Amino acid sequence: MTAPASSGAPKRASIGRKPAADPASTWVRQADAPKVAARASIYTARLTIDVTPTLRGRIKVIAFERGVTAAEMLRELLEREYGGGQP
């Protein structure tokens, strides 16, 4: 099929306005934003260590049982062991 020869250019369908954002999703994203920013400003350095797969598994299981992430649990451990004092 071809466009009618008399119009010159094919007609475009009107798309309309973009739908408004879901209010619930917007609210959730706003609630999460301060937490992410605060966490980023507190923990700004990354530490990488090599552990055995068995140790990694035990760390993750213990963290899960405590209801925290492995990173949170290890930060607390390192803070208890090495934090608070002058280097």
C-alpha positions, 0 to 999 in steps of 0.5 A: 500500500502507498500513501495517497498521492494528493497529500504529498507527505504521509499523515502521522498518528498522534501519540499523545502525552507521556503517561504520568509516573506511577505515584507509588514508584516515585514515592519509593525512589524518593524514600531510597535516595537519602539512604543511598547517598548517606551510605555512599558518603560514609563508605567511600573506599573499597577493600578487596580480599581473597578468601576461600570459597568455603569461607565466603560461603560461611560468611554469607550464611552467617550474615543471612542468619543475622538478617544483614548483608555480608558487607554490613556484617564485615564492616561492623567486624572491622570497625569493632576490631580496628576502628575508634583508635588512631592509626 
